[in-house]
Structures are given as C-alpha cells and as structure tokens.
C-alpha cells in the first residue's frame, strides 16, 4: 500500500513535469530551438507523448494495460526523434538499422491501435489477453530501441553535442529499466511489482534531459572522467553479477532439485576467486586495466589526469613524494615510467666523451657494471632520428630505423628493458630514459609514441632549466670571485703605492730612527692587509653581514691615519665614546677608501680631515679634503659606478666598494663637492649606543642613495 501510494504521487509529479516541459518547449523560439537541438518538433512530440503516458500511470496503474497502450504511443514518437536526430541525408541510416526502426515503429503502432480498440470494445475482458501481448511488444521495442541508440551514438558522436546525447541517454535509461522488469517477470512468472511501481520515478529522472537539450548551456561535448567511468563500469559489473545470480537461481528453481543451492555455491566460489585474484595479483589488475582501456575508452590515456600527475611529479614529486624525489633526474624517470604503467626506469646522461651512462634510476634493480653505456654513435642516431625504440621489435629481428640505431647489446639482452625514450630539448638530446617492462607487456601504438614524445620534450625542458640554473650558479660564483678579485686588485694597488712611497723615502731618511720605526710599523700593517686580502679572496670567506657588532669609531680612524701617515698626515677628530653598529673591518675599509681618494685629490701639503660625531641618532663620519672637487653631474652619474675613475691608473672601484659596504651595514654616503673647492664625503651609519646597549640598526633608505650638495 505504501509503495502504491508513493507510485501514485510520483506519477502525478511526472505528469505535471512533462506538461510543464511541453508547454515550455512550445513557447521557445522555433529558430533558436532549431539551432540548439536537431528535430525540435519531434522533441516536443516526445515530451507530450511521455506526459500522456504519465497521465495513464496516474489515472490507472503502472502495470495496467492502459499504461502499456500509452507506452506504445510514447515509444513510437521516441523512435521518430531518434531517427530524425542521429541520421541526416548527408549521413543516412544503414539499411539494417532503417529496417529495425520501421519494424519497431510498426510494432508500436499495432500495439497502440490494437490496445485502443480492445479497450473501447470491452475493457474488462481485454486485460486478460492484452497485457501479455503488450508486454512482449514493449520488450521487443525496448531492446530494439537500445540497439538504435547504440548505433546512433557511435554513428554521430563526433558531431552531436552533449544535450542531444543526454536525451538519448534518458531514452536508453527508460527502455533499459522497462526491459529489466519485463525480463524478470518473464523469467519468474510473476510481475516485478516493486520495479513497476517505481516506473514514474524513472520517468522523473529523464525529465531534465529535455530541459538541457533546449537551453543555451552545455553546448560543448562533455565526457565522464576516467575515474567516474571506471567506477561506473565496476557498478555495472556488480549489477550484471547480481542479475546472473538471479537468473541462475530462477532457472535452477524451474529445473527443480538441489541445483539452486549448487548454482549459488558455484557463483559464490567464482566471485570470491575472481575478487581474490584481482586483489592479490598485480598482473591480473594490470591486464584488467589494459582491457578496459582498450575496449571501453576512445583513448588509452586520460590526458588531463595523466598530464597533471606528470607535471606534479616533475615539479615536486607529486602527492606521494618520498625522500628520493629531491633528485630531478630520478623524478623524470619516475614520471615517464608512471605515464606508461612501467614499474621502473633508468636514466642515462652524457659523459665526458659524448656517450651516455646510467646516472640515476627509479626502482630499477641496481648492480649494472661499467658496460651499461650508450655509445656515441647510438646517441648521435637517437638524437638525429628522435626515434622511440621498442626493444621487443629489435629482439624479434625487425629491420628499419630501429635496427640501424646501434642499440648496445646489454640493453637488447636485458629482458627487463622495454622502451628507450630519448629526452630531447630542441635539437639536443640531454638524457635517455629506459623503461622497465610492465606487468602486462604490449606493443606500442601511435598514441603511446605521441604521448612519450611530448612527455619527453616536457621533461627535457625541466632538465634544461636545471642545467641552466646550475650553469648560472657557477657563473655567479665566478662573477663573485672576479668581483672580489677586482676589489682586491684595487687594494693591492693602494698598498703598492704606499710601499713604493715608503721605498722612495727610505733612500733619504733610512738613517733616522724615527723613520725606521714608522717604516717597520707600516710594513707590519701592509703585511696584515695582504693577509686579509688573501682571506677575502677565498671562496669560503664569510660575508660582512655575519660580522656585525658594536664598533668604537675613534680607534678605527686612528688606525687609518697611522696607515696613511707615510702619504699624508691626517687630522682626526672624534666624539668621545662614539660607537656604531657594524663590522670593524668594513668600517676601516670604507674610511680608508675615502681617505686615500681624498689624499689623491688634494695638492701636497693640504689638510685631509677625518671628523666623526653623533648627529640625529646616527653616526656621521666626514672625510674632508681641499682638492680639485667634482661636478654635480659627475657625482650623480659616475662617481659610484664601477670602473669609472678620474685617475689615469685608477680602477674606479674605491667609491663603489665603499658605498656597497656602507649599505650592507645599514648606512649610506653623502657627497658635497664643488669644482675647485674640495669635497666632503659623509658616511652615515647606525649608532651603536653606549656600553653594551646596542639595538638593531634601522637602515637608511633615502630617496636617492647619494646626496649631492654644493658649498
């Protein structure tokens, strides 16, 4: 009673739904309908006929002969829509299918006319003989209708879009459901009452197909994902198994005896055995996957899913990345192997002589000897031909391009080796990947070759980028070394000038004890600076930023003045206890550069001053000279550029290095200069505080790194 009431309610809902859809389709513009869906009039007629059938389900009963008569009319109209939609004059229907359509339409019309006449004449008596006849006719039409849909989909799936396919799918779902309970009734001798009562629900499920077909959505071709399709196949397989079990039990009951229990036992053993085989055997699972991909899908690969996994593996190893996936070459081998279902792979890279040698592997058993190389001739042939080599073809003695590639004997003799994939970046082969034979070996087809060729090019771009990054890193190290060496050469030049001046003065003042004392001190300082330069030249020298500390300014200024005393006596003035935050060696190098430049720019006998004080919470160190000065344009555009110097033998690196070191310590340099009136270089650094109270410095970030003023 409950199921009957639910069926009555569902019939009413289906009736209202199809009436509404029919009216909506009639209200749609005819020109627009003709663009959206083929045969729009047949589609409207199919919706109206289905609504009439739902009315019969609502007024009478789902399994009544009146409903079967209305179903005959519905079937005839649905067949007309299929014929008008899937076949056109440009692509006519084949003769066998045309004959089947005519036969099915004839059966439907005969059932309609015969049923209508019988009910008009004697409705009560007609049901006894009419129901079986109409049921058999409905089974025939449903079976033939499914055959027509299958032929139509295969015939026109490349031109028709998803909304049309959805309507055909709705028809197939309805006919398949009706055929199912009709067969169960025929086999068991009793009608499948529960399935018949749920027939209005199935009609409701087909209702959205009519709406989708006439709307401006879903115009593109839609497909199930490979995962959804595989799960659907599994569910259909489970349903088929249950149907087979039911049919076996029905046949066993008809035969009699204990065959029913025997059939159930055999079915259970077969199911458990098949399930255990698939669960335990990787080879069986691989065979099933290959079989399903070959017979159920248009393409072997689910390109979207495979490409996303491929790029994820190349990028970072994917979701299942392990500790070994930090190696890009191993990830390349893994990505190409997973793409084809191969369980392992070797990767070969160029050696010093131009051949290729195994350098990495993914899950490949180790133990290869030194002979596991690819000769220079073979590498050259693979690069020129870009040929993907199927080793089984070579083992069978195939002739052609593959036979001329001089593949080494160790690869041909190893039964695990399956395919050789050259990894090419433009015209250059940067790696070779050897794929392990999968559990179910198969011959490569055009789709495999295209996928491996494109995937190899993609992997080659990653390898080429990694090689470029490595080369760039090496170039940066060389550049850093050359840069450091240029600065050191500048400092060596200053030391050479200082020692040369010391040697010239020694000729005149060597007999003076005071001069000899100064000379010894100067030599000690110069030797110490040379040792420091050698340390700086080392590639393992620490950066200045790692040596920041509180530095007293006055001792640094005094040390610079003492070092430059052979060239000029400097005036030093410093605020008591003044300290900065930075690196003592860097501070000394900055002041030394600026003071040496000031001496070079000043005439003999003029004064060069080093003055330091606290100003606005910063340490300011002024280097003042009375030299020739500089123009505003020179200071703004050239002073702090490397390799630009006003000196005839200058390197042009002193001011540039001083500014770099000052910025590294969070400071900067101001310049005030005027031609003919000297220059003042002001070094600004973070204040170091008093005692041990030293805060983190705030770097000076002016609008312009170098400020130019005039006196």
Secondary structure by P-SEA (a helix, b strand, c coil): caaaaaaaaaaaaaaaaaaaaaaaaaaccaaaaaacccaaaaaaaaaaaaaaaaaaaaacccccaaaaaaaaaaaaaaaaaaaaccccccccccaaaaaaaaaaaaaaaaaaaaaaaaaaccaaaaaaaaaaaaaaaaaaaaaaaaaaaaaaaaaccccccaaaaaaaaaaaaaaaaaaaaaaaaaaacccaaaaaaaaaaaaaaaaaaaaaaacccccccccccaaaaaaaaaaaaaaaaaaaaaaaaaaaaaaccaaaaaaaaaaaaaaaaaaaaaaccaaaaaaaaaaaaacccccccaaaaaaaaaaaaacccccccccccccaaaaaaaaaaaaaccccbbbbbbcccccccccccccccccccccccccaaaaaaaaaacccccaaaaaaccccccccccccccccccccccbbbbbcccccccbbbbbccccbbbbbcaaaaaaaaaaaaaaaaaaaaaaaaaaaaaaaaaaaaaaaaaaaaaaaaaaaaaaaaaaaaaacccccaaaaaaaaaaaaaaaaaaaaaaaaaccccccccccccccccaaaaaaaaaaaccccbbbbbbcccccccccaaaaaaaaaaaaaaaaaaccccbbbbbbbbbcccbbbbbbccccccccccccccccccccccccccccccaaaaaaaaaaaaccbbbbbbcccbbbbbbbbbccccccccccbbbbbbccccbbbbcc
